């Protein structure tokens, strides 16, 4: 494992340990590494990337938002399982992996410019659900995770969402809507 993989493992340690499949866990880290390497950012920039450009002076960064969406999605799934039991089938590995990667494409959609983070030329043409899903597919993540990434935002309105992607979609908006001005 290289230094960048180790840094992402540390950054998302609490969340990654919830993915039981070690191959899936490794591919989640690989997706973050690959996307960062293709982006104009360095690892140390991650804490200053806003979770959205739609809110001026966004109160949370991309990493905080990613962790909050992941934990929110887990709690939703746990609540559903608690009440519905075996009548609801939620793949928790897919859920956690998809939540951790839902906004990974923002590393390509955004760029630093003149001390600010702005929409990149790439991002003007491909939104983060599409670019994130493309990198996830490229690193060999299962189609269920790729689907969760691409379907978490409005792009998902044009497909039939899986239960995991429905949960991630709502967890994402719960962690966005209350903070809009």
N, C-alpha and C positions, 0 to 999 in steps of 0.2 A: 504494500500500500504506500502511495506517495504522500508527500507532505500535505498537498491540497486535499486529498481524500481524508487524511487524518483530521484536518481542520474542520471539514464539513461533518465528519463523524462526531467531533466534539461539539460543534455548533448545534446539531440536532440530536444529541445523544439520548435525551429523554424520549423523543418521539421515535427515533429509529429502533430503539429496543422493543418497541411495540409491534414491529414487523417480525413475525416468526420465521419467515422464509429467508435464510441468509443470502441467497442469490438475489432475491428481490431487494433486500436491504442494500446490498452492494450496488445494484443497478440504480437505485434512487440516488445514492451518493455519486455514482458515475455520471448521472444526468446533470446534477448540479455542477460538477467539475467541468464536464464537456461544455455546458452552456456558458459558464463563467469564462472559460478559455476562448470561446468564440465571441465574447462580449468585449466592450471597451473598459470594463471594470476590473479591479483587483479584489481579492478576498477582503481586504481591509475596508473597501468601499461599501460592503453589504449593509453595514449598520446605518449608513446615511442615505440609502436608496429609499425614497418614500414608498409606501404600499400602494399609492395611487397618485396620479398627477391631476385627478379630477377635484381634489380638495387642496386648496392652497394651504401651505404649512401643515400638511397631513400630520396628525398627532402620533402616528406609529410608523415604524420603518417596515420594509418588506419582510425581514426576518421575524419581527414580532407578529406581524399579520399572519405569516405562514404558520407560526406556532399556534396562534389563537384559532385559526381556521381548523387546524388539525385537531386541537383539543375539543373544539366545539363539535366537530363532526363525530368524534369518538363518543362524546356525551349523548349526542342525538341517537347514534346507533345503539348505545348501551340502554338508553331509555326505551327505545323500540323493542329491543330484545327482552328487556325486563317485563314488559307488558305482553308482547305478542309471542314470546318464546320461540319455539321452532317454526312457527307459522311465517316468520320473516327470515329470509336468508340474506345475510350481509357478510360479505367477505372482508374481514377486518384488515387483512394485509393490503388488499386493493384499496380500501378506504384510506388507510394511513398513508400509503405510498402516493395515492392521487392527491390527497390533501397537502402533503409535503411538497408536491411538484406543481400544484395548480397554477402558481404564478411564476414558475421558473423562467418562463419566456420573457418576463419583464426585464431580465438582464440583457435581452436583445432589443426589446421595444424601447428602452430608455438609453440615454447616454449622458455623460457629464459634459457640460459646456459652460464656460465662463463662471465656474463655481456653482452652477445649478445642475439639477437633473432634469432633462427635457426629453421629449419624444425624439427618437432617432429617425433617420431616413428609412432604415429598415422597418422600424415600428410604424411608420406612416403607411407601410404597405402590407405588413403582416402583424396582426395583433398577437399578444402574448399567448392566448390559448392555442393558436395555430403553430407558432414557432416552438413553444414548449412541447407540444405533442409531437412535432417533427423530431426534435432532439431525443425525446423519450423513445420514440420508435427506433431511431437510429442506434441507440445504445442497447436495444433489445428488451425494453420493458414490455410486459404483456399488453395486449390490445385493450384489456379492461382498464389498465392504468392510463394508457394513451387516451382512451375515450373519456375518462374522468377529467383529464387535463383539458381537452378540447371542449368538453360539454359543460364545464363549470360556469361559463359566462354565456352571453347572449348567443354565441355560436351554437350552443347546445339546444337552442330553441328549434333547430332544424333537424334534429335527430331524436330518436327515442332514448332517453337517458336511462341508464341502469340505476338501481337503488343507491349504489355507492356514489354515482355522479349526482343524483338528486340531493343526497345529503350534503355533499361537498358544495354544490351550488348554493344551497340555503345557508350553510355555515359561512360561506364567503360573504353573502349579502348581509347576514346578521352582523358580520364584522366590518361592514362598509356603510350601510344605510344610516345607522344612528349618528355617524360622524360627518355626514354631508351638511353643508351650510344651508 
